[in-house]
Amino acid sequence: MAAAQSQYAELARQLSAIGAVKRGLARTLPADCPAGTAAVLTLLDRHGEMRMSRLAELLAVDMSVTSRHVAHAAERGWIERSPDPGDKRSRILRLTPAGRELIGELARRTTEMFARTLDDWTDDEVGQLVTMLERLRSSFGDCRDWRYRDSYTRTPMRHET
């Protein structure tokens, strides 16, 4: 059974307030590692080495934005860019040991922030939130593939490759 329309409206209001959580997470980042750079490092850690085009796709931003984040991380020695053996015009991006160390530090800071902020939550409540957020994200799938015609109809729009 689907939720009532009023519940969907409240969900929309609550999700729009998620900005406060994102700002809290951003405050845990080191001064020289803005959120975009942290996202680059996190994706390289999660998915392994990749081309810049794949990273831009995962970030859901255009290549110029991705390039700035990559340049910032490379200047600090957190990632390396090497020629792609299959296409000399492309670069393969990978984390360096310093980048892996920073990822560990980011994870530690994030974990500590959530532990402090949610100290009055039970383990079960945190687990329920994780489960529901995973389900919400899964329900949307790859949101870059969807365009909304109206408030009730989703039309898949597949990217050309």
NURO-152504 format. One record per residue (C-alpha): residue number from 1; residue in three letters; y, z, x. Coordinates in nm, 2 decimals. Layout:
// NURO-152504
+-----+-----+--------+--------+--------+
!   k !   r !     c2 !     c3 !     c1 !
+-----+-----+--------+--------+--------+
! NUM ! ALA !      Y !      Z !      X !
...
+-----+-----+--------+--------+--------+
//
This chain:
// NURO-152504
+-----+-----+--------+--------+--------+
!   k !   r !     c2 !     c3 !     c1 !
+-----+-----+--------+--------+--------+
!   1 ! MET !   0.00 !   0.00 !   0.00 !
!   2 ! ALA !   0.34 !  -0.10 !   0.14 !
!   3 ! ALA !   0.62 !   0.15 !   0.19 !
!   4 ! ALA !   0.90 !   0.17 !  -0.06 !
!   5 ! GLN !   1.22 !  -0.04 !   0.02 !
!   6 ! SER !   1.42 !   0.29 !   0.07 !
!   7 ! GLN !   1.17 !   0.39 !   0.34 !
!   8 ! TYR !   1.23 !   0.05 !   0.52 !
!   9 ! ALA !   1.60 !   0.11 !   0.50 !
!  10 ! GLU !   1.57 !   0.45 !   0.65 !
!  11 ! LEU !   1.34 !   0.31 !   0.92 !
!  12 ! ALA !   1.61 !   0.06 !   1.00 !
!  13 ! ARG !   1.88 !   0.34 !   1.02 !
!  14 ! GLN !   1.66 !   0.55 !   1.25 !
!  15 ! LEU !   1.57 !   0.26 !   1.48 !
!  16 ! SER !   1.94 !   0.17 !   1.51 !
!  17 ! ALA !   1.99 !   0.52 !   1.64 !
!  18 ! ILE !   1.74 !   0.47 !   1.92 !
!  19 ! GLY !   2.03 !   0.38 !   2.14 !
!  20 ! ALA !   2.07 !   0.76 !   2.20 !
!  21 ! VAL !   1.72 !   0.77 !   2.35 !
!  22 ! LYS !   1.79 !   0.46 !   2.56 !
!  23 ! ARG !   2.11 !   0.62 !   2.69 !
!  24 ! GLY !   1.92 !   0.94 !   2.78 !
!  25 ! LEU !   1.66 !   0.73 !   2.97 !
!  26 ! ALA !   1.94 !   0.54 !   3.15 !
!  27 ! ARG !   2.09 !   0.87 !   3.27 !
!  28 ! THR !   1.76 !   0.95 !   3.45 !
!  29 ! LEU !   1.79 !   0.63 !   3.66 !
!  30 ! PRO !   1.93 !   0.66 !   4.02 !
!  31 ! ALA !   2.29 !   0.53 !   4.05 !
!  32 ! ASP !   2.18 !   0.22 !   4.25 !
!  33 ! CYS !   1.91 !   0.13 !   3.99 !
!  34 ! PRO !   2.06 !   0.01 !   3.66 !
!  35 ! ALA !   1.84 !  -0.04 !   3.36 !
!  36 ! GLY !   1.79 !  -0.42 !   3.41 !
!  37 ! THR !   1.67 !  -0.36 !   3.77 !
!  38 ! ALA !   1.43 !  -0.08 !   3.65 !
!  39 ! ALA !   1.29 !  -0.32 !   3.39 !
!  40 ! VAL !   1.23 !  -0.58 !   3.66 !
!  41 ! LEU !   1.04 !  -0.33 !   3.87 !
!  42 ! THR !   0.85 !  -0.20 !   3.58 !
!  43 ! LEU !   0.73 !  -0.54 !   3.47 !
!  44 ! LEU !   0.63 !  -0.63 !   3.83 !
!  45 ! ASP !   0.44 !  -0.30 !   3.85 !
!  46 ! ARG !   0.26 !  -0.36 !   3.52 !
!  47 ! HIS !   0.19 !  -0.73 !   3.55 !
!  48 ! GLY !   0.17 !  -0.79 !   3.92 !
!  49 ! GLU !   0.34 !  -1.07 !   4.12 !
!  50 ! MET !   0.49 !  -1.35 !   3.92 !
!  51 ! ARG !   0.74 !  -1.64 !   3.92 !
!  52 ! MET !   1.10 !  -1.58 !   3.82 !
!  53 ! SER !   1.05 !  -1.79 !   3.50 !
!  54 ! ARG !   0.77 !  -1.56 !   3.38 !
!  55 ! LEU !   0.98 !  -1.25 !   3.45 !
!  56 ! ALA !   1.27 !  -1.40 !   3.25 !
!  57 ! GLU !   1.02 !  -1.46 !   2.97 !
!  58 ! LEU !   0.89 !  -1.10 !   2.98 !
!  59 ! LEU !   1.25 !  -0.97 !   2.99 !
!  60 ! ALA !   1.35 !  -1.20 !   2.70 !
!  61 ! VAL !   1.67 !  -1.29 !   2.88 !
!  62 ! ASP !   1.79 !  -1.61 !   3.04 !
!  63 ! MET !   1.73 !  -1.71 !   3.40 !
!  64 ! SER !   2.08 !  -1.62 !   3.52 !
!  65 ! VAL !   2.05 !  -1.26 !   3.40 !
!  66 ! THR !   1.70 !  -1.23 !   3.55 !
!  67 ! SER !   1.83 !  -1.38 !   3.88 !
!  68 ! ARG !   2.10 !  -1.11 !   3.91 !
!  69 ! HIS !   1.85 !  -0.83 !   3.85 !
!  70 ! VAL !   1.61 !  -0.98 !   4.10 !
!  71 ! ALA !   1.89 !  -1.02 !   4.36 !
!  72 ! HIS !   1.99 !  -0.66 !   4.31 !
!  73 ! ALA !   1.64 !  -0.53 !   4.36 !
!  74 ! ALA !   1.57 !  -0.76 !   4.66 !
!  75 ! GLU !   1.90 !  -0.65 !   4.83 !
!  76 ! ARG !   1.77 !  -0.29 !   4.81 !
!  77 ! GLY !   1.43 !  -0.39 !   4.95 !
!  78 ! TRP !   1.24 !  -0.31 !   4.63 !
!  79 ! ILE !   1.10 !  -0.66 !   4.58 !
!  80 ! GLU !   1.03 !  -0.95 !   4.80 !
!  81 ! ARG !   1.06 !  -1.32 !   4.71 !
!  82 ! SER !   0.83 !  -1.56 !   4.88 !
!  83 ! PRO !   0.77 !  -1.94 !   4.84 !
!  84 ! ASP !   0.51 !  -2.03 !   4.57 !
!  85 ! PRO !   0.23 !  -2.22 !   4.74 !
!  86 ! GLY !   0.18 !  -2.43 !   4.43 !
!  87 ! ASP !   0.55 !  -2.52 !   4.39 !
!  88 ! LYS !   0.78 !  -2.48 !   4.69 !
!  89 ! ARG !   1.09 !  -2.48 !   4.46 !
!  90 ! SER !   0.97 !  -2.16 !   4.30 !
!  91 ! ARG !   0.95 !  -1.81 !   4.43 !
!  92 ! ILE !   0.68 !  -1.55 !   4.38 !
!  93 ! LEU !   0.82 !  -1.20 !   4.32 !
!  94 ! ARG !   0.63 !  -0.89 !   4.42 !
!  95 ! LEU !   0.70 !  -0.52 !   4.46 !
!  96 ! THR !   0.74 !  -0.39 !   4.81 !
!  97 ! PRO !   0.62 !  -0.04 !   4.92 !
!  98 ! ALA !   0.97 !   0.09 !   4.86 !
!  99 ! GLY !   0.97 !  -0.06 !   4.51 !
! 100 ! ARG !   0.64 !   0.11 !   4.44 !
! 101 ! GLU !   0.78 !   0.43 !   4.56 !
! 102 ! LEU !   1.08 !   0.39 !   4.33 !
! 103 ! ILE !   0.86 !   0.31 !   4.04 !
! 104 ! GLY !   0.68 !   0.65 !   4.10 !
! 105 ! GLU !   1.02 !   0.82 !   4.11 !
! 106 ! LEU !   1.13 !   0.66 !   3.79 !
! 107 ! ALA !   0.81 !   0.76 !   3.62 !
! 108 ! ARG !   0.85 !   1.12 !   3.74 !
! 109 ! ARG !   1.21 !   1.13 !   3.62 !
! 110 ! THR !   1.13 !   0.98 !   3.28 !
! 111 ! THR !   0.83 !   1.22 !   3.23 !
! 112 ! GLU !   1.05 !   1.52 !   3.32 !
! 113 ! MET !   1.33 !   1.41 !   3.08 !
! 114 ! PHE !   1.08 !   1.37 !   2.79 !
! 115 ! ALA !   0.92 !   1.70 !   2.87 !
! 116 ! ARG !   1.26 !   1.88 !   2.86 !
! 117 ! THR !   1.39 !   1.70 !   2.56 !
! 118 ! LEU !   1.07 !   1.73 !   2.35 !
! 119 ! ASP !   0.96 !   2.08 !   2.47 !
! 120 ! ASP !   0.94 !   2.20 !   2.11 !
! 121 ! TRP !   0.70 !   1.91 !   2.01 !
! 122 ! THR !   0.33 !   1.97 !   2.01 !
! 123 ! ASP !   0.09 !   1.74 !   2.21 !
! 124 ! ASP !  -0.03 !   1.61 !   1.87 !
! 125 ! GLU !   0.32 !   1.52 !   1.76 !
! 126 ! VAL !   0.39 !   1.33 !   2.08 !
! 127 ! GLY !   0.06 !   1.16 !   2.05 !
! 128 ! GLN !   0.14 !   1.06 !   1.69 !
! 129 ! LEU !   0.47 !   0.92 !   1.80 !
! 130 ! VAL !   0.31 !   0.72 !   2.08 !
! 131 ! THR !   0.05 !   0.58 !   1.84 !
! 132 ! MET !   0.31 !   0.48 !   1.57 !
! 133 ! LEU !   0.54 !   0.32 !   1.82 !
! 134 ! GLU !   0.25 !   0.12 !   1.96 !
! 135 ! ARG !   0.16 !   0.01 !   1.61 !
! 136 ! LEU !   0.52 !  -0.08 !   1.53 !
! 137 ! ARG !   0.55 !  -0.29 !   1.85 !
! 138 ! SER !   0.21 !  -0.46 !   1.78 !
! 139 ! SER !   0.32 !  -0.54 !   1.42 !
! 140 ! PHE !   0.61 !  -0.73 !   1.56 !
! 141 ! GLY !   0.40 !  -0.91 !   1.81 !
! 142 ! ASP !   0.60 !  -1.13 !   2.04 !
! 143 ! CYS !   0.93 !  -1.11 !   1.85 !
! 144 ! ARG !   1.07 !  -1.40 !   2.05 !
! 145 ! ASP !   0.83 !  -1.62 !   1.85 !
! 146 ! TRP !   0.97 !  -1.53 !   1.51 !
! 147 ! ARG !   1.29 !  -1.64 !   1.33 !
! 148 ! TYR !   1.37 !  -1.49 !   0.99 !
! 149 ! ARG !   1.46 !  -1.73 !   0.71 !
! 150 ! ASP !   1.53 !  -1.45 !   0.47 !
! 151 ! SER !   1.45 !  -1.08 !   0.43 !
! 152 ! TYR !   1.09 !  -1.15 !   0.31 !
! 153 ! THR !   0.96 !  -1.45 !   0.50 !
! 154 ! ARG !   0.88 !  -1.48 !   0.87 !
! 155 ! THR !   0.84 !  -1.83 !   1.00 !
! 156 ! PRO !   0.67 !  -1.87 !   1.34 !
! 157 ! MET !   0.86 !  -2.07 !   1.59 !
! 158 ! ARG !   0.65 !  -2.14 !   1.89 !
! 159 ! HIS !   0.82 !  -2.20 !   2.23 !
! 160 ! GLU !   0.76 !  -2.54 !   2.38 !
! 161 ! THR !   0.62 !  -2.52 !   2.73 !
+-----+-----+--------+--------+--------+
//
